Amino acid sequence: MKNSSSGFMDITPAIPEGRLVVSAYGDGRFRISGTVWEQPVLVFPTRTIPWAVSGLAEVTEDSLAEVFAASPAVEVLLLSTGAKMALPPPALRQALQARGLAFDVMDTGAACRTYNVLVAEDRRVAVALLPV
């Protein structure tokens, strides 16, 4: 990892061609395969979409509808919590468990790095990113 002059933390691993990678994050932004996003986003191996939440308290089953509707189905959901790890509300954890979706909650940096590793392994993963 290296800190570039742009204020991003570079976290790029070897990723298969055609897969999206979170190459940097910080200052309220993400760089995903060359595109800068200045908002929360949902990232899948082949697409990134805006995510209409402003913080962990707004993350609900409804706000993750794109993840549940993804085709092919997502195997693993990584939920980022911003600069520090925090637990989502029990109702959200229960809803994710009821859907049988494997998920993990972690700070945004860890979520970016873990997503990149899982994409490199060609896993069906999604990451819900809250900016730092």
N, C-alpha and C positions, 0 to 999 in steps of 0.2 A: 504494500500500500504506500501511496505517496500523496502528499498534500500539494496540489497544484496551485498556481497563482490565481486560478479562477474561484478559489474557495471551496472546491469540491474535493472529496476524499476519493482517490482513484482505487477501485476494487475489482478490476477486470481480470477474470480468469480465462482459460481457453474455452470458448463456447462453440458448439457446432454451428455451421453456416445456416443462416435463415432463422436463428433463434434470437430473441431479444435478451439483452443483458443490461443490468443496472450498472453502468460504468462509473457513476459518481452520484454523490448526494451531499446536501448541506445548504446552508443559507436559504432554507425554505424551498429548495429545488431538487430535481432529480435529472440526471442525464441518462436516458435509456436508448441505447443503440444510436447515439448521435443526436437525439431529439431532447431538448430541455423542456421539462414540465415544471410549472411553478404552482402546483396544487397537488392535493392528494390524488393518487392514481391506483388503478388496479392493473397489474402487469401479468400477462400470460406469456407463454413461450413465443407466440406469434403476433400478439397485439397488446397495445396499451390503451386504456380508456380513462377519461376523467372520473374521479370518484367524488360524489357530492356529499362529503362529510368534512367537518372542520376539526374534529378531535375524536378521541376514543369514546367519549360519552354519546356521540352520534352514530356510532357503529351499531347497526341492527341487522337482523336477518334480512329485512327489506333492502338495506343498503348494499348487501352482498348478493343480490339477485343475479347479477351477471356471472358471478362465480358459479352459482348453482345451475345456471342455464348453459354453461360452457359446453361446447362439443369439440373435441372429445371431453368427457367429464374430467374435472380436476380431481386428482388423487390427494394432493396435499395443499392446504391453504396456510400461508404464513401471514399472520396479522401483526403489522408493526404498530408500535405504540408511541412513536416520537423519540425524543432524546433519551428517555429512561423507560425501562421495562415497567409495565403496569398491567394489572389484570382487567380484562373486559368484564362487564356486568355478568353475573351468574346466568341470567336469562339467555344471553348470547352464547355463552359456553354450552348451555344445555341444548339450545337450538342446533348448534353445530354438531354436537354429539348425537342428537336425535337423527340428523341427516346421515350419520355414519361417515362423515368427512373427517379425515385425519387433519388436524390443525395444530399449529404452534403459535404462541404469542411471544414476541420479543421486541427489544428496542429496534428502531429503524435501521441502524447500521448492521446489526446482526441479521435482520430480515433480508436486507439487500444481499449480504454475503451468502447466506444460506440459500436464497433463491438462485443465485448464480451457480452455486455448486449443484443444486438439483437440476437446473436447466442443462448444465454440462453433462449430467448423467442421463439426459433425455427423459426426465420424469415429467408427468403431467401436473405441473405446479402452478399456483397463482400466488401473487403476493399483493396484499392490500397495504399500500404505503402512505403513512402520515409523515409530512415533512418534519425535519429537524430545524 
